[in-house]
Structures are given as structure tokens and as C-alpha cells.
């Protein structure tokens, strides 16, 4: 078969110039700008928190914010603002006596925004003003609200903020009525005290402004106040996805893996903490109380140690064994996407499942007949490992900066309380040097932002898996 395009003998090639109108035209078109993804990067979380902290620092440094003559020292204002924004609760000055009503109002505002998350509050305000939430914003908010479906983030956000506001309003109303009826407070003072402690309790902040009281010590025998604060701490530490699933589904086997981890581990830690505190402190710190008061205070401290930061007795009087138990509870913390801190119950559940899978010789990590992805297992190990390393380093640095100003367990307790954003202290906070205070400020920031920033970073990396893998080699372990 002859190729029609092949040149043959005798063919004559005739070349004609192309008409002008047929010549190619060069059109300058601007290169479209690449969509900015900075809003969905971990740096946005960090910058937002830093701006919020410095704004609070400036307001707390004003003379009108305290009850003493002159402005508040800069480091004291910075420490308090950081503690409020990170909902930790560690303080250098007594909140009820040092800060004026204006200062306490600033602290309450920082607690509310910090507990709910500044990204959550900003996005919620955009939704109220009918602004559109972009895809990058949804990707970032997914880590905040704990929703794996990007399309459901905005609806979950509305429900979460509304539900949390209702919880705080109900708790504040009950506490207001109790303070007015039983503690002879005027309505204005009762409302202020009631809603302050409801917001502080739900957001697991640990700040108190009760006059002449060390934390909640005057309520050690008031079952209603202790019960309401305990319930608020629990609700704030469960996260909205878990609360929503518990309200909709009554059968445990139909719960999602997150809810199963959170519910089972919460119950286990509450019972374990209550029994240990009741047995060890029943004849010591709790000796003046009757059996019912010992039990309710043991339950309260078991719950509060995981994030709340409230206490009804002097924690420094606890035995070292009970103190070490509290360190473990503070390190674990609450559920992911909650207002609390720690490495999170979900992380602990994945770590336990990974250990059990390794012991059983399984190739994959499973829990409740569900397989956990390797990416999730690696993330859990990363959170646990980084938190442990930083606690180790921060505690060593504290032993150097304080020059023997406290026992080792007290400094370790202080470090874990800061990183876990709990707020309990064995008395070392007010004795810290300036370097020690700066170290605790950094610890509170990392404890609040670290797991979330790591989650956002790794979630973005999971969307872009590597294009190649290296050769596998065996490493001897054990």
C-alpha cells in the first residue's frame, strides 16, 4: 500500500507564503495565581493564638485590670493571658483578690474564646453573617470539630457552638440560683460568680474567683455545686461528636470507634482515679470529711485531674503516690476535638490497640472489629512521643532554672499540668523564677496547640502521599 504522504519521483513541491491572517497570533494572558492555602496551614493557628494572647496581655497590664496601684507586671500579665487562652488555669496571683472586675472580665473572655477555639468562633461569626466558608477553612475546621466529612463541617460547627452555649447557660443558671440562695450573695454577684465558674468549668479552665477560697475549697461539702462543676468538666471533655453520638445511639455496639475509646477509657480512668484517691487520701487529706464527702471529693478530683484543674483541697498535701497518679491522668487528658488537653483518650486507645496487635503478632492494628489505618497509628505515636520528650526536657530545664526551689515531683507535676493544660499545682507556680515562668508559658502553648497543629499538618500530608517508597530493611528490637 502506497503511503500518500511519501514523496515520489517527479513530485514537485510548491511553497506558497501563508496569508497574513493565517499567521499565529501571540496573545498575552496573565498566569492565574495559585489558590492560597495559608488559611489551612498550622501557622494560622499559631498566629491567631499569639495575637489573642498579646491582646489579653495588654488589657491585663492596664492599671484598671488589677486592684493594686500601677500597671500589672508584663510577665504576670503574659502568664495569666496565656493560661486563660490555653484554658490551663495556672496563676501567679490570686484571681479573686488581685484582678479587678475588668481584669476578671478579660480573663473570662479569653477563656471563652480559647476554650471554644478562636478558629471556631471566627468561623461561627462568619456563618451568622452569611459569609461563605471556603474549602481550606473547612479542612482546618475539621480538626477543630472532629468531623471527618468536609461537607458537614459547617453544620456540625453550628450545632457544636449552640450546644456548648446551652450547656454553659444551664450550668451558670443553676450555680447562680445556688449562690444566691445558699451563700447570701446578691443577684449581681451571684450571676457573675455563677456564669464565670460555669464557663470556666465547661471549658476546663480551672480559674476561680470565689473570695477567701483556695480554688473551690469552700464547696467541699456542697454536693450540688461540686456535682454541677463535675458534669460541666465531663461534658466539655467529651467533644461534640461523642456527645452527639451518645444522644442519638443507645446501643454500645453501634458507636463509632472514637466514641467507644472515649467512653470506655473515661469510665476506666474515673473509677481508677476515684478508688486510688479515696484509699490513699481518705485517712489523710479527706480525714475531716464523712464517707459521702470523701467519695464525692474523690470523684471530683479524679475528673478534674484530666483537664478541669479545680480542687477542693490543697493538692500539695496529697501523697507522692496520689500525686503521681494525677500526673498520669493529666498526661492522658480528654477526648480529641474537646476543650481539654493531654495526649487525648483517642490517642491512648490507638496506642493500646497497637501494643495489643504487636503482642498478638498481627500485621494490622484493630479495635472492636475495626482496622485502624497506619497513618492514624503513626500520628498517635508521634503525639505521645513528642509530648513525652518535651515533658522530659522541660522538667530538666525547670530543675536548672529553679536552683532547687522545689521537689522534683512538684516540678514534674507543674510541667505536666502546663502541657496537659490542666492547671493543678502543688504550690510551685507562685515560686517560679522568671525563666521558669517563661518555660511554663511555652509549655502551655505547646500543650494547647501542639496536637492540633500536628493533626492539621499530617492531615494535609495524608492527602498527598509520597510517589515512591524505599527498600525495606529489618531492625532488631528488644
Buried (B, 14 or more C-beta within 10 A) or exposed (E): EEEEEEEEEEEEEEEEEEEEEEEEEEEEEEEEEEEEEEBBBBEBBBEBBBEBBBBBBBBBBBEEBBEEEEBBBEBBBBBBBBBBBBBBBBBBBBBBEBBBEBBBBBBBBBBBBBBBBBBBBEBBEBBEEEEEBBBBBBBBBBBBBBBEEEEBBBEBBBBBBEBBEEBBEBBBBBBBBBBBEEBEBEEEBBBBBBBBBBBBBBBBBBBBBBEEBBBBBBBBBBEEBBBBBBBBBBBBBBBBBBBBBBEEEEEEEEBBBBBBBBBBBBEEBBEBBBEBBBEBBBEEBBEEBEEEBBBBBBBBBBBBBBBBBBBBBEBBEBEEEBBBBBBBBBBBBBBBBBBBBBBBBBBBBBBBBBEEBEEEEEEEBBBBEEBBEEEBBEBBBBBBEBBEEBBEEBBEBBBEBBEEBBBEBBBBBBBBBBBBBBBBBBBBBEBBEEEBBBBBBBBBBBBBBBBBBBBBBBBBEEEEEEEEEEEEEEEEEE
